[in-house]
Amino acid sequence: MSDSFFYFSMAIGVGLGAWGAYLSEQKNRSRQLGFLLGFFFGIIGILIIILLIQKKPNS
């Protein structure tokens, strides 16, 4: 495996993780959950986050 492929894969993973963290925060969930789902599961993780029901804020 070449170094450029590894760095490209890591960049894609971090990008999807950041997108997952953003989407998760919009649904009042933890950013860590969104990042991990996006990073490890990619576009499937993003779809899982989109399908999650929005959590009600604690009053």
C-alpha positions, 0 to 999 in steps of 0.5 A: 500500500502506497503512502499516498493512498493511506493519506488519502484514505485518512483524509476521507475518513476525517472528512466524513467524521467531521461531517458526521459530528456536524450532523450529530450536533444538529440532532442534539447528540454527542459530536463524538458519536457522530465523528466515530460513526462517520470515520469508521463506517463512512457514508453508511455511518452518515446515513445512520446519523441522518436516520436517527430521531432528533433528541429533545434538549434537556430542560 
